[in-house]
Amino acid sequence: MHKKIIDKTFNMFWETEVPEGEVIISRTDLKGIITYANETFAKISGYSVDELIGKPHNIIRHPDMPKSVFKNLWETIKQGKKWEGYIKNLRKDKGYYWVKTEISGIYKNGQLIGYKSMRYKMPQELKKQMQDIYDIKREQEEGNVRVVIYINKKTYDRLNKLSKKLNKHPVEILEEAVENFYYIQEG
């Protein structure tokens, strides 16, 4: 299941640009746990290097990204091949950043011991194109769509109160309410 985000801030709309000429570098173990992160990675992602080390690399996975992209990525690198593509990442503050990505194996004495990821500034014209492609893939493959809605404050507060009381994510409550209402209307 994708990350479900309810955010009443504007942060999710803020894009952080990777500066021209800078490279985001990280290394992981074979399970995707971060073992090295450069300062550029920390700065762009909004985390400190210490916060990144020891965490799964998918800590920065944006919910807009289709799971199939990462399935293909893992299948490719586990075969010892280099994976290249475009990824939208989630910042700590819920903003985002796009990167052109190259991931390949790290070998010691001929043995695969981890993976390295080099990420670069992505051409601006490809961002909208890739967002459209990923939106279609995510909807077709997973049935998930991104929406932005405006609700009144009273409803928002009630939704969050109900979420805490039921120990359910607000999106789950909305989905159940719509399904129940639809069932009643369609009989």
Stockholm file with secondary structure:
# STOCKHOLM 1.0

chainA/1-187         MHKKIIDKTFNMFWETEVPEGEVIISRTDLKGIITYANETFAKISGYSVDELIGKPHNIIRHPDMPKSVFKNLWETIKQGKKWEGYIKNLRKDKGYYWVKTEISGIYKNGQLIGYKSMRYKMPQELKKQMQDIYDIKREQEEGNVRVVIYINKKTYDRLNKLSKKLNKHPVEILEEAVENFYYIQEG
#=GR chainA/1-187 SS CCCCCCCCSSGGGCBCCCCTTCCEEEEECTTSBEEEECHHHHHHHTSCHHHHTTSBGGGGBCTTSCHHHHHHHHHHHHTTCCEEEEEEEECTTSCEEEEEEEEEEEEETTEEEEEEEEEECCCHHHHHHHHHHHHHHHHHHHCCCCCCCCCCHHHHHHHHHHHHHHTCCHHHHHHHHHHHHHHHHHC
#=GC SS_cons         CCCCCCCCSSGGGCBCCCCTTCCEEEEECTTSBEEEECHHHHHHHTSCHHHHTTSBGGGGBCTTSCHHHHHHHHHHHHTTCCEEEEEEEECTTSCEEEEEEEEEEEEETTEEEEEEEEEECCCHHHHHHHHHHHHHHHHHHHCCCCCCCCCCHHHHHHHHHHHHHHTCCHHHHHHHHHHHHHHHHHC
//
